[in-house]
Amino acid sequence: MTFYIIPSPIGNLDDITIRAKKILKDIDFLVVENKKVTSKLLSALDIKKKKIITYNDTSSAKDRTKIIELIKKGLTGGLVSDSGTPLISDPGFKLISEIIKNDFRLISLPGPTSVITALAGSGLSTDNFQFLGFFPRKKIEQSKILKK
């Protein structure tokens, strides 16, 4: 009864880890942000997946329950976002909270995140920084954040 958080490449397919590719091949089902995007990734990696479940910002408690039931049946699953590490400015935290509440084995794989990649290449000090997610589109909300 294991569930994986599986990072996907950000723009370059070669950035996927060997471990992530192996787990994508071995798991029983995959929870994805966007089926079309992940299907392209799986196809490029020559991975055939029988069960793909879409989980995004509009997913409900009922959707989470269906996923939990699959894990309870002994199936191994994984969460993949469109790019980068799932849950970093992506949906899924409620699902992961449920998995933890049910005391399933949860394994988060290391991998690409755009915020760390950008920070590393910025020339700024990397020992202390703050990440606030996506910057708001509305000027008034932008001003509030910048004033803080």
Order of alpha helices (4+ residues) and beta strands (2+ residues): beta-alpha-beta-alpha-beta-alpha-beta-alpha-beta-alpha-alpha
